[in-house]
Amino acid sequence: MSNQKKPAYGGQAVIEGVMFGGKHHYVTAIRRTDQSIDFFHLKRKNQPVLSKLKKIPFLRGIVAIIEASANGSKHLNFSTERFEVDPKDDEKMAEEKKQNESKMAMWLGIAAVGVISFFFGKVIFTLLPVFLAHFMRPLVPSDFGQILVEGAFKLVLLLAYIYAISFTPLIKRVFQYHGAEHKVINTYENNLPLTVENVQSQSRLHYRCGSSFILFTVIVGIFVYTLVPLDPLWLRIVNRLALIPVVLGISFEVLQLTNKLRDVPVLRYLGYPGLWLQLLTTKEPTDDQVEVAIASFNELMRKEKETETALSEQIV
């Protein structure tokens, strides 16, 4: 089976674990304080409207981002609540949680926070470079120069932020699990058995990574912003906010394109800037962390197979 024919799976690192998503399910595995591996599962909801939107170029990127932010926040919340809790106290914690709020309200709240947090961060990341570049207007008066300076500030802020947080022990371990996630996906796509040895032999970088997507928003923004006026400042701000969906949509298509071209000589280099950024957002994982990532992916495969079998039996 070629890599192109295999289903494309994605994932994300969480606190002390990894989440993977498939066609029908999302599964997270985390390492508990007693060294056991705990699982969290969510079934992917069948939403016809979203399914149709995902087939429309540029719009599908916005839908994918919102969906990933909403679902990812639920899995991140699961890992955050449990990674330091003694498994013996799970029932007590669940009872206290049940008394505080209903399950539906809780999940809706977590999903909303995840989506809002993403867009709030994107707004700050978009506007701060605008003010910094405008402050340098006397030194860089040309419009194109201003756009380049704005992009440079955005890139510096991105790199500085990632570099700074990578020194915190918790984030360093998250970046290690991020590397483990990529290694598992690369092992699967290269048709190798999911053993610790095989996974550790793979690259911790991957063309479809969200880190690459973030970098592409900086690059794509430089080109998109040349199409709109920069003055006065208030109009520049309005344009930047209004163009956030446009930049995100185009950047998603660029990400998909670089993934398709990764095996094409010369053209594969188009995805290298995103891979270089992943040298900051991923770290080499330990064998214990790889075991968690493998357990998460295997559990996802098991659930995906069960669902596909059930669906095929219904058809027959």
C-alpha positions in Angstrom: 0.0 0.0 0.0 1.5 3.4 -1.0 1.6 6.3 1.4 -0.8 8.2 -0.8 -3.5 5.5 -0.4 -3.2 5.2 3.4 -5.6 7.3 5.4 -4.1 10.6 6.7 -4.1 10.7 10.5 -3.3 13.8 12.5 -2.7 14.5 16.2 -1.4 16.9 18.8 0.7 16.7 21.9 -1.1 17.2 25.3 0.2 17.3 28.8 2.1 14.0 29.3 0.5 12.4 26.3 -0.6 12.4 22.7 -3.9 12.7 20.9 -4.6 11.2 17.5 -7.6 11.7 15.3 -9.1 9.5 12.6 -12.1 9.4 10.3 -14.5 8.3 13.1 -12.7 8.8 16.4 -10.3 10.9 18.5 -8.1 9.2 21.2 -5.8 10.6 23.8 -3.3 8.5 25.8 -1.5 10.0 28.8 1.1 8.7 31.3 -0.3 8.7 34.9 1.7 9.2 38.1 1.7 5.4 38.7 3.2 5.0 35.2 0.0 3.4 33.8 -1.4 4.7 30.5 -4.9 6.2 30.6 -7.1 6.8 27.6 -9.7 9.4 26.6 -12.0 8.9 23.7 -14.4 11.1 21.7 -16.4 9.9 18.7 -16.2 12.3 15.7 -19.7 13.7 15.2 -21.3 13.4 11.7 -22.0 17.0 10.7 -23.2 17.1 7.0 -22.8 20.9 6.8 -19.2 20.8 8.0 -18.4 17.8 5.8 -19.5 19.8 2.7 -17.5 22.9 3.8 -14.4 20.8 4.2 -14.6 20.0 0.4 -14.4 23.7 -0.5 -10.9 25.0 -1.0 -9.9 27.9 1.3 -13.1 27.5 3.4 -12.0 24.0 4.5 -9.0 25.4 6.2 -11.1 27.6 8.5 -13.4 24.7 9.3 -10.5 22.5 10.1 -8.9 25.1 12.4 -12.1 25.6 14.3 -12.7 21.9 14.6 -9.2 21.2 15.7 -9.2 24.0 18.3 -12.5 22.8 19.8 -11.6 19.1 19.9 -8.0 19.7 20.9 -9.0 21.8 23.9 -11.2 18.9 25.2 -8.3 16.5 25.0 -5.9 19.0 26.5 -8.3 19.6 29.4 -8.5 15.8 30.0 -4.7 15.6 30.2 -4.3 18.7 32.3 -6.8 17.5 34.9 -5.4 14.0 35.3 -1.7 13.9 34.6 -0.8 14.8 38.3 -3.8 13.1 39.9 -3.3 9.7 41.6 -5.5 7.2 39.7 -6.9 6.1 43.0 -8.6 9.6 43.3 -10.2 9.5 39.8 -13.7 8.6 41.2 -13.6 11.3 43.8 -12.5 13.9 41.2 -15.2 12.8 38.8 -17.9 13.1 41.5 -16.7 16.6 42.4 -16.7 17.6 38.8 -20.2 16.3 38.3 -21.5 18.3 41.2 -20.0 21.5 39.8 -21.5 21.5 36.3 -23.3 19.4 33.7 -21.3 17.4 31.2 -22.8 19.2 28.2 -22.2 22.6 29.6 -18.6 21.6 30.5 -17.8 20.4 27.0 -19.4 23.3 25.2 -17.5 25.6 27.5 -14.2 23.9 26.9 -14.7 23.8 23.1 -15.7 27.5 23.1 -12.7 28.5 25.1 -10.4 26.6 22.7 -11.8 28.3 19.6 -11.9 31.8 21.3 -8.3 31.3 22.6 -7.0 30.5 19.2 -8.6 33.5 17.5 -7.7 35.9 20.4 -4.1 34.8 20.1 -4.2 35.2 16.4 -5.6 38.8 16.7 -2.8 39.7 19.2 -0.2 38.1 17.0 -1.5 40.0 14.0 -2.0 43.5 15.4 1.1 43.9 17.6 3.5 43.8 14.6 1.2 46.3 12.9 1.8 48.9 15.7 5.6 48.1 15.8 6.0 48.5 12.1 3.9 51.7 12.1 6.2 53.1 14.8 9.1 52.6 12.4 7.3 54.5 9.6 9.8 57.3 9.6 12.7 54.9 9.0 10.8 52.6 6.5 8.3 54.9 4.7 7.4 52.7 1.7 4.3 50.5 1.8 6.1 47.4 0.7 8.9 48.1 3.2 6.3 48.4 6.0 4.8 45.1 5.0 8.2 43.4 5.2 9.0 45.0 8.5 5.6 43.9 9.8 6.3 40.3 8.7 9.7 40.4 10.2 8.3 41.5 13.6 5.7 38.8 13.4 8.4 36.2 12.7 10.6 37.4 15.5 7.7 37.4 18.0 6.8 33.9 16.9 10.3 32.5 17.3 11.0 34.4 20.5 7.8 33.1 22.1 8.4 29.5 21.1 12.0 29.7 22.2 11.2 31.2 25.6 8.5 28.7 26.5 10.6 25.8 25.4 12.8 26.3 28.5 9.9 25.5 30.9 10.0 21.9 32.0 6.3 21.3 31.3 6.4 22.7 27.7 9.7 20.9 27.0 8.0 17.6 27.8 5.0 18.7 25.6 7.4 19.4 22.7 8.9 15.9 23.3 5.5 14.3 23.0 5.0 16.5 19.9 8.1 14.8 18.5 6.7 11.4 19.5 3.5 12.1 17.7 5.3 12.9 14.4 7.5 9.9 14.7 4.5 7.6 15.1 2.8 9.1 12.0 6.1 8.8 10.0 6.4 5.2 11.1 2.9 4.4 10.0 3.2 6.2 6.7 6.4 4.4 6.0 4.7 1.0 6.5 6.8 0.0 9.5 5.6 -1.9 12.6 4.8 0.4 15.5 7.6 -0.6 17.8 9.6 1.8 20.0 12.8 1.0 18.0 11.1 1.7 14.7 9.4 4.9 15.9 12.6 6.3 17.4 14.4 5.8 14.1 12.0 8.1 12.3 12.2 11.9 12.0 10.5 14.1 14.6 9.5 16.5 11.7 6.4 16.2 9.5 5.1 18.3 6.6 1.5 18.5 7.9 2.4 19.9 11.3 0.4 22.8 12.7 3.8 24.5 13.4 4.4 24.7 9.7 0.9 26.2 9.2 1.6 29.0 11.7 4.8 29.9 9.8 2.9 29.9 6.5 0.5 32.4 7.9 3.4 34.8 8.3 4.7 34.3 4.7 1.2 34.3 3.1 0.3 37.4 5.0 3.1 39.4 3.4 1.7 38.7 0.0 -1.9 39.2 0.9 -1.3 42.6 2.6 0.2 44.0 -0.6 -3.3 44.0 -2.0 -4.8 46.5 0.5 -3.9 50.0 1.7 -1.8 50.7 4.8 -2.9 54.2 5.6 -4.5 55.5 7.7 -3.5 53.3 10.6 -7.1 52.4 11.6 -7.8 51.1 8.1 -4.6 49.0 8.3 -5.9 47.5 11.5 -9.3 46.8 10.0 -7.8 45.2 7.0 -5.6 43.0 9.1 -8.5 41.7 11.2 -10.8 41.3 8.1 -8.1 39.3 6.3 -7.4 36.8 9.1 -9.8 34.2 7.6 -8.3 34.8 4.2 -4.7 34.3 5.4 -5.7 31.3 7.4 -7.5 29.7 4.4 -4.7 30.3 2.0 -2.1 29.1 4.5 -4.0 25.9 5.0 -3.9 25.2 1.2 -0.2 25.9 1.1 0.3 23.4 3.9 -1.6 20.8 2.0 0.3 21.6 -1.2 3.7 21.2 0.5 2.6 17.9 1.9 1.7 16.6 -1.5 5.0 17.8 -3.0 7.2 16.4 -0.2 8.4 13.5 -2.4 8.9 15.7 -5.5 12.5 16.7 -6.2 13.2 20.4 -5.8 9.6 21.2 -5.0 9.9 19.4 -1.6 12.0 22.4 -0.4 8.8 24.5 -0.4 7.9 22.9 2.9 11.4 23.3 4.5 10.7 26.6 6.3 7.9 24.8 8.2 10.2 21.9 9.0 12.8 24.3 10.3 10.3 25.8 12.7 9.5 22.3 14.0 13.1 22.1 15.2 11.9 24.5 17.9 8.4 23.0 18.5 9.5 19.4 18.7 12.1 17.6 20.8 13.5 14.1 20.7 11.2 11.9 22.9 12.2 9.3 25.5 11.2 5.6 25.0 8.5 6.0 27.7 7.0 8.9 25.8 7.1 7.0 22.5 5.2 4.1 24.2 2.4 6.5 25.1 2.2 7.8 21.5 2.1 4.2 20.2 -0.6 3.3 22.7 -2.7 6.2 21.6 -2.3 5.5 17.9 -3.0 1.7 18.3 -6.2 2.5 20.3 -7.3 4.8 17.6 -6.7 2.1 15.0 -8.7 -0.4 17.0 -11.7 1.9 17.3 -11.5 2.9 13.7 -11.4 -0.8 12.6 -14.4 -1.6 14.8 -16.4 1.3 13.3 -15.5 0.4 9.7 -16.4 -3.3 10.4 -19.8 -2.3 11.9 -20.5 0.0 8.9 -19.6 -2.7 6.4 -21.9 -5.1 8.1 -24.8 -2.6 7.9 -24.2 -2.2 4.2 -24.2 -6.0 3.6 
